[in-house]
């Protein structure tokens, strides 16, 4: 097991690389989509919530170049860290793949080329979330211990339809005609995923890149009048059986899985880590299940995090664990404090379990 750190696009700089290293991280997962482009002050930007109006404008849909990725990798390596993966495609790059739109064949070729570039850069993992609504229906509040700021659900599910020109919580076409994306069935969404996997997994395999699918967050059957794919633990297996390649892997989010109404997160971790298909893990804790749950500190939730690490050790998981996101502590630099707290717990827990006989 390796201790990693996830960094948003505006954090890809020396200050945050040094902070990650100081926390004990050895690996970095980066986001190249700017979820905070609409915010003037990003200094303490927590995870985006996912309001009905979305996170703002998507990118330009252009490929992240080999030169760009190599520059980021070099800077990360300079600080004694390894670049383990990229998390999430720019919605502007693959919106018609998600929506089964007229540009899907053109965009699937773009996605293939992006995966080839990632492979040439020597980046082993690409995380993605095959979702129309993305993250939605969450609220922010003093949900963690002693009133630390965090996010959760309070029983309300956003049923606002998604307007044209928007998918995955971001606007890719500000001039789209009025109206909303059509309602589809779960089976139709699975068919779109099958098209995606059939096209890109052979490319990823050849490029030496493992694709890693995130479960739905929050894991509801429907959000914003759209179906979801992975909202119960056993649904991950259907995705794995669509293509047996090791390049068809999982971005295993403990928090999202614990929020699911069925199954047990410890049993799911054992089941999937035995298959050697987990690319990396979002190591975070929650209290409750959808539609009523709260994200909390790593040591106060429903998940026995030490037990999770013991399961991963037993099954010889060698990948990266990242805190993903954490409650915000009441102090200057609340994001940094919350992350440092989580990282300290993770480092200590991994060390203890790895030293057990």
KOLFI-107683 format. One record per residue (C-alpha): residue in one letter; y, z, x; residue number from 1. Coordinates in steps of 0.1 Angstrom, whole numbers, plus 5000, padded with zeros to 4 digits. Each point is the difference from the previous one (the first is absolute). Layout:
{aa a, Y Y, Z Z, X X, i NUM}
...
//
This chain:
{aa x, Y 5000, Z 5000, X 5000, i 1}
{aa x, Y 5035, Z 4992, X 5011, i 2}
{aa x, Y 5033, Z 5015, X 4989, i 3}
{aa x, Y 5025, Z 4975, X 4989, i 4}
{aa x, Y 5035, Z 4997, X 4985, i 5}
{aa x, Y 5014, Z 4976, X 4974, i 6}
{aa x, Y 5035, Z 4987, X 5005, i 7}
{aa x, Y 5022, Z 4981, X 4975, i 8}
{aa x, Y 5019, Z 4969, X 5012, i 9}
{aa x, Y 5033, Z 5018, X 5007, i 10}
{aa x, Y 4981, Z 5025, X 5022, i 11}
{aa x, Y 4986, Z 4975, X 5025, i 12}
{aa x, Y 5021, Z 5013, X 5028, i 13}
{aa x, Y 4998, Z 5022, X 5031, i 14}
{aa x, Y 5010, Z 5032, X 4981, i 15}
{aa x, Y 4971, Z 4998, X 4976, i 16}
{aa x, Y 4975, Z 4989, X 5026, i 17}
{aa x, Y 5009, Z 5030, X 5021, i 18}
{aa x, Y 4998, Z 5022, X 4970, i 19}
{aa x, Y 4965, Z 4987, X 4992, i 20}
{aa x, Y 4989, Z 5006, X 5035, i 21}
{aa x, Y 5014, Z 5035, X 5001, i 22}
{aa x, Y 4981, Z 5008, X 4968, i 23}
{aa x, Y 4967, Z 4990, X 5018, i 24}
{aa x, Y 4995, Z 4966, X 4985, i 25}
{aa x, Y 4982, Z 4973, X 5021, i 26}
{aa x, Y 5002, Z 4971, X 4975, i 27}
{aa x, Y 5026, Z 4985, X 4977, i 28}
{aa x, Y 4998, Z 4982, X 4966, i 29}
{aa x, Y 5032, Z 4980, X 4993, i 30}
{aa x, Y 5016, Z 4987, X 4969, i 31}
{aa x, Y 5020, Z 4967, X 5003, i 32}
{aa x, Y 5010, Z 4998, X 4964, i 33}
{aa x, Y 5034, Z 5018, X 4994, i 34}
{aa x, Y 4995, Z 5022, X 4970, i 35}
{aa x, Y 5034, Z 5016, X 5006, i 36}
{aa x, Y 5022, Z 4970, X 5004, i 37}
{aa x, Y 5021, Z 5011, X 4970, i 38}
{aa x, Y 5008, Z 5033, X 5016, i 39}
{aa x, Y 5031, Z 5005, X 5021, i 40}
{aa x, Y 4986, Z 5032, X 5016, i 41}
{aa x, Y 4964, Z 4998, X 5012, i 42}
{aa x, Y 5001, Z 5030, X 5023, i 43}
{aa x, Y 4978, Z 5022, X 4979, i 44}
{aa x, Y 4984, Z 4973, X 4979, i 45}
{aa x, Y 4969, Z 5014, X 4984, i 46}
{aa x, Y 4973, Z 4978, X 4984, i 47}
{aa x, Y 5014, Z 4977, X 4973, i 48}
{aa x, Y 4993, Z 5012, X 4965, i 49}
{aa x, Y 4996, Z 4968, X 4980, i 50}
{aa x, Y 5025, Z 5000, X 4972, i 51}
{aa x, Y 5000, Z 4972, X 4973, i 52}
{aa x, Y 5027, Z 4981, X 5019, i 53}
{aa x, Y 4979, Z 5000, X 5031, i 54}
{aa x, Y 5007, Z 5006, X 5037, i 55}
{aa x, Y 5025, Z 4972, X 5004, i 56}
{aa x, Y 4997, Z 4965, X 5014, i 57}
{aa x, Y 4970, Z 4987, X 5018, i 58}
{aa x, Y 5003, Z 4983, X 5034, i 59}
{aa x, Y 5004, Z 4964, X 5007, i 60}
{aa x, Y 4964, Z 4991, X 4998, i 61}
{aa x, Y 4999, Z 4987, X 5036, i 62}
{aa x, Y 4972, Z 5008, X 5024, i 63}
{aa x, Y 5003, Z 5030, X 5023, i 64}
{aa x, Y 4999, Z 4981, X 5033, i 65}
{aa x, Y 4977, Z 5006, X 5030, i 66}
{aa x, Y 5031, Z 5007, X 5021, i 67}
{aa x, Y 5013, Z 5026, X 4975, i 68}
{aa x, Y 4966, Z 5018, X 4998, i 69}
{aa x, Y 4995, Z 4999, X 5038, i 70}
{aa x, Y 5035, Z 5015, X 5005, i 71}
{aa x, Y 4992, Z 5029, X 4976, i 72}
{aa x, Y 4966, Z 5005, X 5016, i 73}
{aa x, Y 5015, Z 5001, X 5035, i 74}
{aa x, Y 5026, Z 5026, X 4989, i 75}
{aa x, Y 4973, Z 5021, X 4984, i 76}
{aa x, Y 4978, Z 4997, X 5031, i 77}
{aa x, Y 5029, Z 5010, X 5022, i 78}
{aa x, Y 5000, Z 5034, X 4983, i 79}
{aa x, Y 4963, Z 5006, X 5006, i 80}
{aa x, Y 4989, Z 4989, X 4965, i 81}
{aa x, Y 4978, Z 4973, X 4986, i 82}
{aa x, Y 5009, Z 4977, X 4971, i 83}
{aa x, Y 4971, Z 5003, X 4977, i 84}
{aa x, Y 5011, Z 4981, X 4969, i 85}
{aa x, Y 5025, Z 4985, X 4976, i 86}
{aa x, Y 5002, Z 5013, X 4965, i 87}
{aa x, Y 5009, Z 4977, X 4971, i 88}
{aa x, Y 5010, Z 4964, X 4996, i 89}
{aa x, Y 5035, Z 4990, X 4990, i 90}
{aa x, Y 4999, Z 4992, X 4963, i 91}
{aa x, Y 5020, Z 4969, X 5007, i 92}
{aa x, Y 4971, Z 4988, X 5021, i 93}
{aa x, Y 4972, Z 5003, X 4974, i 94}
{aa x, Y 5015, Z 5006, X 4965, i 95}
{aa x, Y 4982, Z 4969, X 4986, i 96}
{aa x, Y 4967, Z 5012, X 5014, i 97}
{aa x, Y 5004, Z 5032, X 4980, i 98}
{aa x, Y 5014, Z 4982, X 4969, i 99}
{aa x, Y 4977, Z 4969, X 5002, i 100}
{aa x, Y 5032, Z 4979, X 5002, i 101}
{aa x, Y 5006, Z 4964, X 5009, i 102}
{aa x, Y 5006, Z 5008, X 5037, i 103}
{aa x, Y 4968, Z 5020, X 5006, i 104}
{aa x, Y 4983, Z 4973, X 5021, i 105}
{aa x, Y 5031, Z 4996, X 5022, i 106}
{aa x, Y 5003, Z 5038, X 5003, i 107}
{aa x, Y 4963, Z 5005, X 5008, i 108}
{aa x, Y 5005, Z 4977, X 5030, i 109}
{aa x, Y 5030, Z 5021, X 5010, i 110}
{aa x, Y 4980, Z 5032, X 4997, i 111}
{aa x, Y 4972, Z 4985, X 5021, i 112}
{aa x, Y 5025, Z 4991, X 5027, i 113}
{aa x, Y 5015, Z 5034, X 5000, i 114}
{aa x, Y 4965, Z 5015, X 5005, i 115}
{aa x, Y 4994, Z 4977, X 5029, i 116}
{aa x, Y 5033, Z 5010, X 5016, i 117}
{aa x, Y 4991, Z 5037, X 4995, i 118}
{aa x, Y 4967, Z 4994, X 5018, i 119}
{aa x, Y 5017, Z 4981, X 5028, i 120}
{aa x, Y 5023, Z 5031, X 5005, i 121}
{aa x, Y 4969, Z 5022, X 5004, i 122}
{aa x, Y 5007, Z 5020, X 4969, i 123}
{aa x, Y 4966, Z 5010, X 4985, i 124}
{aa x, Y 5009, Z 5010, X 4964, i 125}
{aa x, Y 5020, Z 4986, X 4971, i 126}
{aa x, Y 5003, Z 5022, X 4969, i 127}
{aa x, Y 5009, Z 4986, X 4966, i 128}
{aa x, Y 5003, Z 5011, X 4964, i 129}
{aa x, Y 4989, Z 4974, X 4975, i 130}
{aa x, Y 5021, Z 5011, X 4971, i 131}
{aa x, Y 5025, Z 4985, X 4975, i 132}
{aa x, Y 5019, Z 5032, X 4992, i 133}
{aa x, Y 4996, Z 5017, X 5034, i 134}
{aa x, Y 5011, Z 5036, X 5000, i 135}
{aa x, Y 5015, Z 5011, X 4967, i 136}
{aa x, Y 5003, Z 5028, X 4974, i 137}
{aa x, Y 5006, Z 5027, X 5026, i 138}
{aa x, Y 5027, Z 5027, X 5000, i 139}
{aa x, Y 5016, Z 5020, X 5028, i 140}
{aa x, Y 5004, Z 5038, X 4999, i 141}
{aa x, Y 4995, Z 5033, X 5017, i 142}
{aa x, Y 4962, Z 4997, X 4997, i 143}
{aa x, Y 4987, Z 5013, X 5033, i 144}
{aa x, Y 4998, Z 5036, X 5012, i 145}
{aa x, Y 5033, Z 5020, X 4998, i 146}
{aa x, Y 5016, Z 4971, X 4982, i 147}
{aa x, Y 4997, Z 4974, X 5027, i 148}
{aa x, Y 5010, Z 4965, X 4987, i 149}
{aa x, Y 4971, Z 4977, X 4992, i 150}
{aa x, Y 4988, Z 4975, X 4975, i 151}
{aa x, Y 4975, Z 4999, X 4972, i 152}
{aa x, Y 4994, Z 4991, X 4963, i 153}
{aa x, Y 5009, Z 5021, X 4970, i 154}
{aa x, Y 4979, Z 4984, X 4974, i 155}
{aa x, Y 5022, Z 4970, X 4993, i 156}
{aa x, Y 4987, Z 4965, X 5008, i 157}
{aa x, Y 5026, Z 4973, X 5004, i 158}
{aa x, Y 4992, Z 4972, X 4975, i 159}
{aa x, Y 5031, Z 4979, X 5007, i 160}
{aa x, Y 4989, Z 4964, X 5005, i 161}
{aa x, Y 5007, Z 4984, X 5034, i 162}
{aa x, Y 5027, Z 4974, X 4998, i 163}
{aa x, Y 4996, Z 4965, X 5014, i 164}
{aa x, Y 5009, Z 4997, X 5037, i 165}
{aa x, Y 4986, Z 5034, X 5008, i 166}
{aa x, Y 4966, Z 5013, X 5011, i 167}
{aa x, Y 4987, Z 5030, X 5019, i 168}
{aa x, Y 5033, Z 5019, X 4994, i 169}
{aa x, Y 5022, Z 4974, X 5017, i 170}
{aa x, Y 5021, Z 4970, X 4989, i 171}
{aa x, Y 4990, Z 4968, X 5017, i 172}
{aa x, Y 5021, Z 4977, X 4978, i 173}
{aa x, Y 5033, Z 5013, X 4987, i 174}
{aa x, Y 5006, Z 4967, X 4981, i 175}
{aa x, Y 4966, Z 5000, X 4981, i 176}
{aa x, Y 5002, Z 4991, X 4963, i 177}
{aa x, Y 5003, Z 5029, X 4976, i 178}
{aa x, Y 4968, Z 5014, X 4986, i 179}
{aa x, Y 4970, Z 5020, X 5013, i 180}
{aa x, Y 4968, Z 4992, X 5019, i 181}
{aa x, Y 4971, Z 4993, X 4976, i 182}
{aa x, Y 4976, Z 5028, X 4992, i 183}
{aa x, Y 4965, Z 4995, X 5014, i 184}
{aa x, Y 4966, Z 5017, X 5000, i 185}
{aa x, Y 4984, Z 5020, X 5027, i 186}
{aa x, Y 4974, Z 4973, X 5005, i 187}
{aa x, Y 5028, Z 4974, X 5006, i 188}
{aa x, Y 5015, Z 5022, X 5027, i 189}
{aa x, Y 4966, Z 5004, X 5017, i 190}
{aa x, Y 4996, Z 4962, X 4999, i 191}
{aa x, Y 5033, Z 4997, X 5018, i 192}
{aa x, Y 4988, Z 5025, X 5026, i 193}
{aa x, Y 4968, Z 4980, X 5005, i 194}
{aa x, Y 5021, Z 4968, X 5006, i 195}
{aa x, Y 5020, Z 5020, X 5026, i 196}
{aa x, Y 4970, Z 5014, X 5018, i 197}
{aa x, Y 4981, Z 4968, X 5000, i 198}
{aa x, Y 5029, Z 4983, X 5017, i 199}
{aa x, Y 5011, Z 5026, X 5025, i 200}
{aa x, Y 4970, Z 5020, X 5011, i 201}
{aa x, Y 4984, Z 4971, X 5021, i 202}
{aa x, Y 5034, Z 4996, X 5017, i 203}
{aa x, Y 5004, Z 5037, X 5006, i 204}
{aa x, Y 4965, Z 5002, X 5014, i 205}
{aa x, Y 5007, Z 4972, X 5025, i 206}
{aa x, Y 5033, Z 5015, X 5009, i 207}
{aa x, Y 4985, Z 5035, X 5007, i 208}
{aa x, Y 5020, Z 5016, X 4972, i 209}
{aa x, Y 4986, Z 5025, X 4974, i 210}
{aa x, Y 5017, Z 4997, X 4966, i 211}
{aa x, Y 5004, Z 5034, X 4984, i 212}
{aa x, Y 5004, Z 5004, X 4962, i 213}
{aa x, Y 5020, Z 5029, X 4987, i 214}
{aa x, Y 4989, Z 5016, X 4966, i 215}
{aa x, Y 5025, Z 5000, X 4971, i 216}
{aa x, Y 5028, Z 5025, X 5003, i 217}
{aa x, Y 5002, Z 5017, X 4976, i 218}
{aa x, Y 4964, Z 4992, X 4989, i 219}
{aa x, Y 5005, Z 4991, X 4963, i 220}
{aa x, Y 4981, Z 4973, X 4981, i 221}
{aa x, Y 5033, Z 4984, X 4990, i 222}
{aa x, Y 5036, Z 5003, X 5013, i 223}
{aa x, Y 5030, Z 4980, X 4988, i 224}
{aa x, Y 4979, Z 4980, X 4976, i 225}
{aa x, Y 4977, Z 4988, X 5029, i 226}
{aa x, Y 4964, Z 5008, X 5009, i 227}
{aa x, Y 4990, Z 5018, X 5032, i 228}
{aa x, Y 4971, Z 4994, X 5023, i 229}
{aa x, Y 4989, Z 5032, X 5018, i 230}
{aa x, Y 5008, Z 5029, X 4977, i 231}
{aa x, Y 4965, Z 5017, X 5003, i 232}
{aa x, Y 4981, Z 5007, X 5032, i 233}
{aa x, Y 4970, Z 4978, X 4992, i 234}
{aa x, Y 5023, Z 4969, X 4995, i 235}
{aa x, Y 5005, Z 4998, X 5038, i 236}
{aa x, Y 4963, Z 4990, X 5002, i 237}
{aa x, Y 5005, Z 4969, X 4979, i 238}
{aa x, Y 5027, Z 4989, X 5024, i 239}
{aa x, Y 4977, Z 5006, X 5030, i 240}
{aa x, Y 4972, Z 4980, X 4984, i 241}
{aa x, Y 5023, Z 4970, X 4994, i 242}
{aa x, Y 4996, Z 4993, X 5037, i 243}
{aa x, Y 4976, Z 5018, X 5024, i 244}
{aa x, Y 5021, Z 4993, X 5031, i 245}
{aa x, Y 5013, Z 5030, X 5020, i 246}
{aa x, Y 5034, Z 4983, X 4997, i 247}
{aa x, Y 4999, Z 5009, X 4963, i 248}
{aa x, Y 5009, Z 5036, X 5004, i 249}
{aa x, Y 5018, Z 5030, X 4984, i 250}
{aa x, Y 5033, Z 5017, X 5005, i 251}
{aa x, Y 4986, Z 5033, X 4988, i 252}
{aa x, Y 5027, Z 5021, X 4983, i 253}
{aa x, Y 4987, Z 5035, X 4994, i 254}
{aa x, Y 5029, Z 5010, X 4977, i 255}
{aa x, Y 4995, Z 4970, X 4977, i 256}
{aa x, Y 4963, Z 5005, X 4999, i 257}
{aa x, Y 5004, Z 5037, X 4992, i 258}
{aa x, Y 5024, Z 4991, X 4972, i 259}
{aa x, Y 4973, Z 4979, X 4983, i 260}
{aa x, Y 4985, Z 5014, X 4968, i 261}
{aa x, Y 4964, Z 4994, X 5010, i 262}
{aa x, Y 4980, Z 5008, X 5031, i 263}
{aa x, Y 5006, Z 5024, X 5029, i 264}
{aa x, Y 5021, Z 4991, X 5030, i 265}
{aa x, Y 4977, Z 5017, X 5024, i 266}
{aa x, Y 4969, Z 4981, X 4987, i 267}
{aa x, Y 5020, Z 4968, X 5000, i 268}
{aa x, Y 5010, Z 5005, X 5036, i 269}
{aa x, Y 4964, Z 5006, X 5010, i 270}
{aa x, Y 4988, Z 4970, X 4980, i 271}
{aa x, Y 5025, Z 4975, X 5015, i 272}
{aa x, Y 5002, Z 5013, X 5035, i 273}
{aa x, Y 4962, Z 4996, X 5003, i 274}
{aa x, Y 5005, Z 4963, X 4994, i 275}
{aa x, Y 5023, Z 4996, X 5030, i 276}
{aa x, Y 5025, Z 4981, X 4979, i 277}
{aa x, Y 5030, Z 5024, X 5001, i 278}
{aa x, Y 5027, Z 4985, X 5023, i 279}
{aa x, Y 5024, Z 5030, X 4999, i 280}
{aa x, Y 5007, Z 5030, X 4978, i 281}
{aa x, Y 5031, Z 5014, X 4982, i 282}
{aa x, Y 4995, Z 5037, X 5006, i 283}
{aa x, Y 5020, Z 5018, X 4973, i 284}
{aa x, Y 4994, Z 5026, X 4973, i 285}
{aa x, Y 5007, Z 5003, X 4963, i 286}
{aa x, Y 4996, Z 5024, X 4971, i 287}
{aa x, Y 4987, Z 4987, X 4967, i 288}
{aa x, Y 4990, Z 4965, X 4987, i 289}
{aa x, Y 5018, Z 4972, X 4983, i 290}
{aa x, Y 5020, Z 5001, X 4979, i 291}
{aa x, Y 5009, Z 5035, X 5011, i 292}
{aa x, Y 4999, Z 5005, X 5038, i 293}
{aa x, Y 5023, Z 5011, X 5028, i 294}
{aa x, Y 5000, Z 4991, X 5037, i 295}
{aa x, Y 5000, Z 5032, X 5021, i 296}
{aa x, Y 4998, Z 5012, X 5035, i 297}
{aa x, Y 4968, Z 4990, X 5019, i 298}
{aa x, Y 4986, Z 5035, X 4998, i 299}
{aa x, Y 5007, Z 5010, X 4964, i 300}
{aa x, Y 4984, Z 4973, X 4978, i 301}
{aa x, Y 4967, Z 4994, X 4982, i 302}
{aa x, Y 4985, Z 4982, X 5030, i 303}
{aa x, Y 4982, Z 5021, X 5027, i 304}
{aa x, Y 5015, Z 4981, X 5030, i 305}
{aa x, Y 4978, Z 5017, X 5025, i 306}
{aa x, Y 4969, Z 4990, X 4980, i 307}
{aa x, Y 5013, Z 4964, X 5000, i 308}
{aa x, Y 5002, Z 5000, X 5038, i 309}
{aa x, Y 4965, Z 5015, X 5003, i 310}
{aa x, Y 4987, Z 4972, X 4977, i 311}
{aa x, Y 5017, Z 4974, X 5022, i 312}
{aa x, Y 4986, Z 5015, X 5032, i 313}
{aa x, Y 4965, Z 5000, X 4985, i 314}
{aa x, Y 5003, Z 4964, X 4991, i 315}
{aa x, Y 5015, Z 4990, X 5034, i 316}
{aa x, Y 5033, Z 4988, X 4986, i 317}
{aa x, Y 5020, Z 4988, X 5030, i 318}
{aa x, Y 5032, Z 4987, X 4983, i 319}
{aa x, Y 5035, Z 5013, X 4995, i 320}
{aa x, Y 5012, Z 5027, X 4977, i 321}
{aa x, Y 5037, Z 5000, X 4991, i 322}
{aa x, Y 5020, Z 5024, X 4978, i 323}
{aa x, Y 5014, Z 4971, X 4979, i 324}
{aa x, Y 5027, Z 5022, X 4984, i 325}
{aa x, Y 5006, Z 5037, X 4995, i 326}
{aa x, Y 5022, Z 5024, X 4981, i 327}
{aa x, Y 5036, Z 5004, X 5013, i 328}
{aa x, Y 5008, Z 5033, X 5015, i 329}
{aa x, Y 5032, Z 5019, X 4994, i 330}
{aa x, Y 5019, Z 4995, X 5032, i 331}
{aa x, Y 5019, Z 4974, X 5020, i 332}
{aa x, Y 4977, Z 4971, X 5007, i 333}
{aa x, Y 4977, Z 5008, X 4970, i 334}
{aa x, Y 4979, Z 4968, X 5005, i 335}
{aa x, Y 4994, Z 5009, X 5036, i 336}
{aa x, Y 4991, Z 5036, X 4992, i 337}
{aa x, Y 4975, Z 4990, X 4974, i 338}
{aa x, Y 4984, Z 4975, X 5022, i 339}
{aa x, Y 4998, Z 5023, X 5030, i 340}
{aa x, Y 4984, Z 5027, X 4978, i 341}
{aa x, Y 4974, Z 4976, X 4988, i 342}
{aa x, Y 4993, Z 4985, X 5034, i 343}
{aa x, Y 4996, Z 5035, X 5015, i 344}
{aa x, Y 4974, Z 5009, X 4974, i 345}
{aa x, Y 4982, Z 4967, X 5005, i 346}
{aa x, Y 4999, Z 5003, X 5038, i 347}
{aa x, Y 4987, Z 5036, X 4998, i 348}
{aa x, Y 4974, Z 4992, X 4974, i 349}
{aa x, Y 4987, Z 4969, X 5019, i 350}
{aa x, Y 4997, Z 5020, X 5032, i 351}
{aa x, Y 4982, Z 5029, X 4983, i 352}
{aa x, Y 4975, Z 4978, X 4983, i 353}
{aa x, Y 4994, Z 4977, X 5030, i 354}
{aa x, Y 4992, Z 5031, X 5021, i 355}
{aa x, Y 4975, Z 5014, X 4975, i 356}
{aa x, Y 4964, Z 4999, X 5010, i 357}
//
